[in-house]
Amino acid sequence: MTTLIHEVSQASGDVDWALFGRRYWERRPARLGARPPVGLDQIHALTVQSCAPFRAGTRFWVMPDVRFLAGDGWLRAPGELLPDAADRTLDDYFDRLDTDLSGQGHLLTVRQPLLLDYTVWSAVRDAIRGLWQAVGWPNLPVVAEVLIGDRFTQHAGAAEAPAHAALTWVLRGRMDVRLWDERRGPPPAAIADPDRDLDGVGAMSAGAGELLYWPGDQRHVDTYRERCVALRLRIPTDRRLPFTELRDLLADLVHGRQGNDETVPYFPFGPGSRVDGPGGVLPHLSALGDELRTVVDGGRLRRMLRVRWAALRSAAGLEPIPVPREGVPMTPRSRIHRSGEIVRMPDGPGHVVWAINGNVFALPGAASDRVFAALRDGEETGVAEVCRAVGVADDDENVLALLDKLYRLRGIEVAETDEVPTR
């Protein structure tokens, strides 16, 4: 077997994503010194919140998704083995599991937890923004995972053909990863067998304050050493994945054109019926094809794809997104400043799409330009000034409603005082 070669950077702090893009992205695995975007206390609080609904039993088709593995497999009803508010810290949680599991190895995975906390979500988004600026912005959602393991080996990444690259920040403890490059042919049976030694398969290890990366053509086996905590981003790289997403979108659009009929269609076929006769199978299928052709040729699909990309671009691929926050009273005397990136995209004649933190809405083109210019780039301004820039009264309800929306979506902040400063 060929051992994978990975380069190691001893630098700490923020990652030089431009250099990373040139040396490693879609080329080879790497271990880098990197400041994690979030702290252990934040991860613990997020994990406790994510696990709360699962203490009563496994839930399906919900986000965040929580799974607890111990011994030989996944526990369907982990119950009290999940963290709760009584575990004040991660150490408290690990101490409790040492007692409850009698020292048995275990792994807790929480998929897509970031939507529960905007502060954590935005910190992770800001951490990877530089990567996308260097290599291109993702057109499919990036999957975030919190991994809390102790003396446990996870083979799930070796069981299926890889479709995602991975960035893994180790926040605590140590993680060992064995990799197999799909381009070198089928992986050895050992890489998916928990009872086989993996000597000779490409390996790398990382401790707290380090970042592991591998491209999307790698199968992987993760070994979590004592009290290991990590944050992983799974980045779609398989070229087939966008077509799967498009297929699902087309199916929804065609279904919508058929009046959302939930019944399963049965086509008549038997004595006296013809496949190509009225009401037969072929006319039904041909009609379905006509519906699909109409959807593909129409403008609605293109608009939905534009809007979808604008949302992903403003979220840096991190979906699902946090819910908007509560609004605050806003008057002509309120002082505001732009605090978040606003992604703008033309949306047909006379309209512009605004995307903020994964949320999307449309504005008339002329008003969009004037409002955007009035908000400036982080400089404080008054609500009345924005209204005047648009050419309306200082207390115009439409502008106040727009600014309220921008605040709730965290695109602007309101100063603590609404007093107009003297000039």
Helices and strands as residue ranges (DSSP letters): E 7-9, H 17-23, E 30-33, H 40-51, G 52-56, E 65-70, E 73-75, G 79-81, H 90-100, E 106-111, G 114-116, H 118-135, E 143-150, E 152-154, H 156-159, E 164-172, E 174-181, G 182-184, G 189-192, E 202-207, E 210-214, E 218-224, E 228-236, H 241-257, H 281-297, H 299-314, E 335-338, E 343-346, E 351-356, E 359-364, H 365-375, E 381-382, H 383-390, H 397-408, E 412-414
